[in-house]
Amino acid sequence: MSVKTKRVTTAQAIILFLQNQFVERDGKEQPFFKGCFGIFGHGNVAGIGQALQQYPSFKYYQCRNEQAMVHTAIGYAKTKKPVGSVCLHHINWPGCN
């Protein structure tokens, strides 16, 4: 039996992994992650931005402030019924913090 392998970058694999996480609630299966909040700056070394452009069904919400981003993500998750969750990312070059 031959198995086809799909070659992807690490960033693409991360987005695909998040898109393929599902949760069941009230007998209904739905995606667990609806998208991600993020801040691009100090050099995006993982190529996440390109992967996000390649998979537009995984929404990206750009933020300007790390502390506010956390509160925004919590509010988003609380208002999405029955289930809504997002991931956060902030990518920096090592030593830039």
Buried (B, 14 or more C-beta within 10 A) or exposed (E): EEEEEEEEBEBBEBBBEBBEEEEEEEEEEEBBBBBBBBBBEBEBEBBBBEBBEBBEEBEBBEBEEEEEBEEBBEEBEEEEEEBBBBBBBBBBEEEEE
